[in-house]
Amino acid sequence: MRILVCISHVPDTTSKINFVEGDTKFDTNGVQYIINPNDEFGLTRAMWFKEKNGATVDVINVGGPETETTLRKTLAIGADAAIRINTAALEASQVAKEIANVVQQGNYDLIIAGRESIDYNGGMVPGMIAALCDMSYVNNCVGLEIVGDKATAIREIDGGKETVSATLPLIVGGQKGLVEESDLKIPNMRGIMMARKKPLNVLEPQGSGTSSNTLNFEKPAPKGEVKLVSPENIDQLIDLLHNEAKVI
């Protein structure tokens, strides 16, 4: 079984976020980057299939040379090879088209992507890849088992969970639950040394155009002052909610 795991190179959630050039670009100065958490859950699940089913695991990223440290970490965790498509990730359709080109040429049985990245939270890339490659797709995936060419997946839905079955090839949008945080693998020294010898292949983009452009970014407005109202003064609370907050 051949598995491809999509990896996003995203800012650590503790990073201070700023924008430059008239709020049109993200300021990368002083920002620490990590593997997108939803992708890391998927990578860890892929490692389980590697150990149990003898699967080979490739990882893929759309981005410049700055993303290679993140890809090297995935190799240290246990991926067999990495692919970097040498172009900036500008928006979802462009990223999906570039990855779909690799999927269609690579004869992959299973593609695992995070259901969304924690930077833009678009949640569109795995579904677009599935449409472009004409493959079955399971989003919000929190459980996955594969026997032969049959997959059984569990996904979160409103009010509960749903179990579905599909025939490979399959694309899943994974999240926490696919594995738990306690299952995540931390690279050890042996893994780090082995990662240096594993292939990291750089592919030139196929020239997939963008379908949308970012005009500008805007931070959430600062939170206002808190007004404390005595639980005995219900009339004042109603007045504030009606006339100031305007929520009733």
C-alpha positions as CSV (number, residue, x, y, z in Angstrom):
1,M,0.0,0.0,0.0
2,R,1.3,3.4,-1.0
3,I,0.3,6.4,1.3
4,L,0.8,10.1,0.6
5,V,0.4,12.5,3.5
6,C,-0.1,16.2,2.8
7,I,1.9,18.4,5.0
8,S,1.3,22.1,5.7
9,H,4.1,24.3,7.1
10,V,2.2,26.6,9.6
11,P,3.1,29.1,12.4
12,D,3.1,27.8,15.9
13,T,-0.1,28.7,17.7
14,T,2.0,30.7,20.3
15,S,3.5,33.0,17.6
16,K,2.6,36.6,17.6
17,I,0.8,37.4,14.4
18,N,1.5,40.6,12.4
19,F,0.9,41.8,8.8
20,V,3.1,44.0,6.6
21,E,2.9,45.8,3.3
22,G,-0.5,47.4,4.0
23,D,-1.8,44.3,5.8
24,T,-1.6,42.3,2.5
25,K,1.2,39.9,3.6
26,F,1.9,37.8,6.7
27,D,5.0,38.9,8.6
28,T,7.2,35.8,9.1
29,N,9.9,37.6,11.2
30,G,10.4,35.7,14.4
31,V,7.7,33.2,13.7
32,Q,8.4,29.5,14.6
33,Y,6.9,27.0,12.1
34,I,5.6,23.5,12.8
35,I,3.8,20.6,11.1
36,N,0.1,21.5,10.9
37,P,-1.4,19.6,13.8
38,N,-4.2,17.9,11.8
39,D,-1.6,16.7,9.3
40,E,0.6,15.3,12.1
41,F,-2.4,13.2,13.3
42,G,-2.6,11.9,9.8
43,L,1.1,11.2,9.5
44,T,1.1,9.3,12.8
45,R,-1.8,7.1,11.5
46,A,0.2,6.5,8.3
47,M,3.1,5.3,10.5
48,W,0.7,2.8,12.1
49,F,-0.2,1.5,8.6
50,K,3.5,1.3,7.8
51,E,4.2,-0.8,10.8
52,K,1.1,-3.0,10.5
53,N,0.6,-3.3,6.8
54,G,4.1,-2.7,5.5
55,A,2.9,0.5,3.7
56,T,5.3,3.0,2.2
57,V,4.7,6.6,3.3
58,D,5.5,9.7,1.3
59,V,4.8,13.2,2.4
60,I,4.2,16.2,0.2
61,N,4.2,20.0,0.6
62,V,3.6,23.0,-1.7
63,G,6.1,25.6,-0.7
64,G,9.5,27.2,-0.9
65,P,12.9,26.0,0.6
66,E,11.8,27.3,4.0
67,T,9.4,24.4,4.4
68,E,12.2,21.8,4.2
69,T,12.9,21.8,7.9
70,T,9.3,20.7,8.5
71,L,9.6,18.0,5.8
72,R,12.8,16.8,7.4
73,K,10.9,16.4,10.7
74,T,8.3,14.2,9.0
75,L,11.2,12.0,7.6
76,A,12.6,11.8,11.1
77,I,9.2,10.7,12.4
78,G,9.3,7.8,9.9
79,A,8.1,8.9,6.4
80,D,10.1,7.2,3.7
81,A,10.4,10.1,1.2
82,A,9.4,13.7,0.9
83,I,8.2,15.8,-2.1
84,R,8.3,19.6,-2.2
85,I,6.5,21.3,-5.0
86,N,8.7,24.4,-5.5
87,T,6.2,27.2,-5.4
88,A,4.5,29.4,-2.8
89,A,1.2,28.1,-1.5
90,L,-1.1,31.0,-2.5
91,E,-4.6,29.6,-2.2
92,A,-6.5,26.3,-1.9
93,S,-7.3,25.5,-5.6
94,Q,-3.6,26.1,-6.6
95,V,-2.3,23.8,-3.9
96,A,-4.9,21.1,-4.6
97,K,-4.1,21.1,-8.4
98,E,-0.3,20.8,-7.7
99,I,-0.9,17.9,-5.3
100,A,-3.4,16.3,-7.6
101,N,-0.8,16.1,-10.3
102,V,1.5,14.1,-8.1
103,V,-1.3,11.9,-6.8
104,Q,-2.4,11.0,-10.4
105,Q,1.2,10.1,-11.4
106,G,2.1,8.3,-8.1
107,N,-0.5,5.4,-8.0
108,Y,-1.2,6.1,-4.3
109,D,-3.8,4.0,-2.5
110,L,-4.4,6.4,0.4
111,I,-4.0,10.1,0.6
112,I,-4.2,11.6,4.1
113,A,-4.6,15.4,4.6
114,G,-5.6,17.4,7.6
115,R,-9.2,18.5,7.4
116,E,-7.8,22.1,7.6
117,S,-4.6,24.0,8.3
118,I,-4.4,26.1,11.4
119,D,-3.3,29.2,9.6
120,Y,-6.1,29.9,7.1
121,N,-8.6,27.3,8.2
122,G,-10.0,27.0,4.7
123,G,-10.7,23.2,4.9
124,M,-10.9,23.0,1.1
125,V,-7.7,21.3,-0.2
126,P,-8.5,17.6,0.5
127,G,-11.9,17.8,-1.0
128,M,-10.6,19.6,-4.1
129,I,-7.9,16.9,-4.5
130,A,-10.6,14.2,-4.3
131,A,-12.7,15.9,-7.0
132,L,-9.7,16.5,-9.3
133,C,-8.6,12.8,-8.9
134,D,-12.1,11.4,-8.9
135,M,-11.6,9.5,-5.6
136,S,-13.8,8.8,-2.7
137,Y,-13.4,11.3,0.2
138,V,-14.1,11.2,3.9
139,N,-13.8,14.5,5.9
140,N,-13.6,15.1,9.6
141,C,-12.1,11.6,9.9
142,V,-11.5,10.3,13.5
143,G,-11.0,6.6,12.8
144,L,-9.6,4.6,9.9
145,E,-9.0,0.9,9.3
146,I,-7.9,-0.8,6.1
147,V,-8.1,-4.5,5.2
148,G,-7.0,-5.3,1.7
149,D,-8.5,-2.7,-0.6
150,K,-11.4,-1.9,1.7
151,A,-11.4,1.0,4.2
152,T,-13.7,1.6,7.1
153,A,-13.7,5.2,8.4
154,I,-15.3,7.0,11.2
155,R,-16.1,10.7,10.8
156,E,-17.6,13.3,13.1
157,I,-21.0,14.7,12.1
158,D,-23.4,17.1,13.9
159,G,-24.5,15.3,17.0
160,G,-22.4,12.2,16.7
161,K,-20.2,10.0,14.5
162,E,-20.8,8.1,11.3
163,T,-19.1,5.0,10.1
164,V,-18.6,4.6,6.3
165,S,-16.9,2.1,4.1
166,A,-15.0,2.7,0.8
167,T,-12.8,1.0,-1.7
168,L,-9.2,2.3,-2.2
169,P,-8.0,4.7,-3.5
170,L,-9.3,7.0,-0.9
171,I,-8.7,10.5,0.4
172,V,-9.3,11.5,4.1
173,G,-9.3,14.8,5.9
174,G,-8.1,13.8,9.3
175,Q,-8.1,15.4,12.7
176,K,-7.6,14.7,16.4
177,G,-9.1,11.3,17.0
178,L,-7.5,9.7,14.0
179,V,-4.8,9.3,16.7
180,E,-4.6,11.1,20.0
181,E,-2.0,13.6,21.0
182,S,-0.4,11.0,23.3
183,D,0.2,8.9,20.2
184,L,2.2,11.5,18.3
185,K,5.8,10.5,17.6
186,I,8.7,12.7,18.7
187,P,11.8,12.3,16.4
188,N,14.6,10.6,18.2
189,M,18.3,10.9,17.4
190,R,18.3,7.8,15.2
191,G,15.3,9.1,13.3
192,I,17.0,12.5,12.8
193,M,20.2,10.9,11.5
194,M,18.3,8.6,9.1
195,A,16.2,11.5,7.8
196,R,19.4,13.1,6.4
197,K,19.8,10.1,4.1
198,K,16.1,9.9,2.9
199,P,15.1,11.5,-0.4
200,L,13.6,15.0,-0.5
201,N,12.5,15.5,-4.1
202,V,11.9,19.0,-5.4
203,L,9.4,19.2,-8.2
204,E,8.8,22.3,-10.3
205,P,5.1,23.4,-10.3
206,Q,2.8,22.6,-13.2
207,G,1.8,26.2,-13.4
208,S,-1.6,25.8,-11.8
209,G,-3.2,29.2,-11.7
210,T,-5.0,30.7,-8.7
211,S,-8.7,31.1,-8.5
212,S,-8.7,33.8,-5.8
213,N,-6.5,36.5,-4.3
214,T,-6.1,37.8,-0.8
215,L,-6.8,41.5,-0.7
216,N,-5.8,42.2,2.9
217,F,-5.8,40.7,6.4
218,E,-7.4,42.2,9.5
219,K,-6.9,41.2,13.2
220,P,-9.9,40.8,15.4
221,A,-10.9,43.9,17.2
222,P,-9.5,44.2,20.8
223,K,-11.9,43.0,23.5
224,G,-13.7,45.8,25.3
225,E,-13.8,46.4,29.0
226,V,-15.8,44.0,31.1
227,K,-18.8,45.4,33.0
228,L,-19.8,43.6,36.1
229,V,-23.5,43.6,37.0
230,S,-24.8,42.4,40.3
231,P,-26.9,39.3,40.0
232,E,-29.6,41.2,42.0
233,N,-29.8,43.9,39.3
234,I,-31.4,42.1,36.4
235,D,-32.9,45.3,35.0
236,Q,-29.5,46.8,34.5
237,L,-28.3,43.6,32.8
238,I,-31.2,43.6,30.4
239,D,-30.7,47.3,29.7
240,L,-27.0,46.7,28.8
241,L,-27.7,43.7,26.6
242,H,-30.4,45.6,24.8
243,N,-28.9,49.1,24.4
244,E,-25.2,48.5,24.4
245,A,-24.5,45.0,23.3
246,K,-27.6,45.0,21.1
247,V,-28.0,41.2,21.4
248,I,-31.6,41.2,22.6
